[in-house]
Amino acid sequence: MSWYYQTDASEAKERIKREIAKRQKRGEAFSAVEAPAGNSKLVKTFWGKAWNENLESYSDYEHRLPRGRSYLRQGNVYNLTIQPGEVSSVVAGSELYDVSVSIAPLQKSRWSEIKTHCEGRVASMLDLLGGKLGDGVMRVITDPECGLFPNPKEIRFSCSCPDHADMCKHVAATLYGVGVRLDAQPDWFFVLRSVDPTELISTASLITPAAADDALAGEDLSALFGIELDAPLETTPPVNAVKTTGRKKKPGE
């Protein structure tokens, strides 16, 4: 049985390589999300860790997430794009599968409350994107009910694979891929949530996105965020998605 499995897996890899080569010949770009292999930490920065920890806090996701991490580490997630309320990718499994994730915009009332709680407590865009935030701000931002990160009711997804589970491994790999992207480019989190991060900055020391880019240009970004920053992001048309899940209960709830 093991021999047949290895043969099938090898044949699938060769088939996918041929399909990718065929698409590239037609002018399609195929860029894999580069994630650490083996036992290395998948993400290292505040925004990458917070994204993944939020995913892992929901019980209906937990059985599929480990396989998704493995897919991502093996370089099977391609063309991951982030735009307002949308994530899409192509994931290599037995075939190439198209994944789309839709995330509802942050409610205006919720955003207003977050801004009120953070008022005067975030000094600069560099501090915000670098995750250099006080404990109070971090608690507000990462609160599972009222924070910036989406809960399962706000996430819908679809995949072209034949797996009819609420979350297939291809979707899980894509969601973890977002965490890796945020490690490199944390500002894309605010793009995804359709909010303006400058509204969290103290007006006394407000740095506009353009000014932040100029400031970051003078920094060693690999040292600042702890990783290599050479993976460009693309944009794609909006996607249609369909499924939701529930939050894992914490001890004592």
RAMOWO-V858575 format. One record per residue. PHI is phi in whole degrees, 0 to 359 (NA if undefined). Layout:
phi=PHI
phi=PHI
This chain:
phi=NA
phi=299
phi=298
phi=296
phi=296
phi=296
phi=296
phi=299
phi=297
phi=295
phi=295
phi=296
phi=297
phi=295
phi=296
phi=292
phi=301
phi=294
phi=293
phi=297
phi=299
phi=295
phi=293
phi=296
phi=296
phi=279
phi=101
phi=281
phi=272
phi=233
phi=235
phi=281
phi=286
phi=273
phi=239
phi=301
phi=267
phi=65
phi=262
phi=296
phi=299
phi=291
phi=225
phi=232
phi=262
phi=304
phi=289
phi=295
phi=295
phi=297
phi=298
phi=293
phi=296
phi=296
phi=301
phi=285
phi=274
phi=252
phi=298
phi=289
phi=267
phi=296
phi=283
phi=263
phi=298
phi=302
phi=294
phi=295
phi=300
phi=297
phi=301
phi=295
phi=297
phi=279
phi=78
phi=267
phi=256
phi=241
phi=52
phi=288
phi=236
phi=233
phi=213
phi=307
phi=73
phi=220
phi=228
phi=218
phi=199
phi=241
phi=241
phi=273
phi=235
phi=292
phi=223
phi=270
phi=242
phi=268
phi=245
phi=224
phi=232
phi=247
phi=238
phi=298
phi=301
phi=297
phi=299
phi=300
phi=294
phi=292
phi=297
phi=297
phi=295
phi=297
phi=297
phi=297
phi=293
phi=267
phi=305
phi=74
phi=246
phi=244
phi=284
phi=204
phi=296
phi=298
phi=295
phi=296
phi=290
phi=276
phi=72
phi=272
phi=234
phi=291
phi=301
phi=297
phi=294
phi=298
phi=296
phi=294
phi=295
phi=262
phi=303
phi=295
phi=260
phi=239
phi=272
phi=279
phi=277
phi=288
phi=261
phi=304
phi=294
phi=263
phi=246
phi=230
phi=212
phi=211
phi=215
phi=280
phi=285
phi=278
phi=285
phi=263
phi=294
phi=305
phi=228
phi=276
phi=294
phi=288
phi=294
phi=301
phi=298
phi=295
phi=296
phi=293
phi=299
phi=298
phi=301
phi=295
phi=298
phi=291
phi=300
phi=273
phi=224
phi=298
phi=296
phi=291
phi=298
phi=288
phi=297
phi=300
phi=272
phi=60
phi=229
phi=263
phi=295
phi=296
phi=288
phi=267
phi=274
phi=303
phi=298
phi=290
phi=226
phi=297
phi=243
phi=288
phi=305
phi=296
phi=293
phi=296
phi=298
phi=297
phi=294
phi=294
phi=297
phi=268
phi=258
phi=277
phi=294
phi=297
phi=287
phi=296
phi=258
phi=84
phi=209
phi=278
phi=244
phi=235
phi=257
phi=288
phi=259
phi=239
phi=237
phi=223
phi=296
phi=302
phi=241
phi=253
phi=217
phi=220
phi=238
phi=224
phi=217
phi=240
phi=270
phi=292
phi=286
phi=276
phi=306
phi=94
phi=280
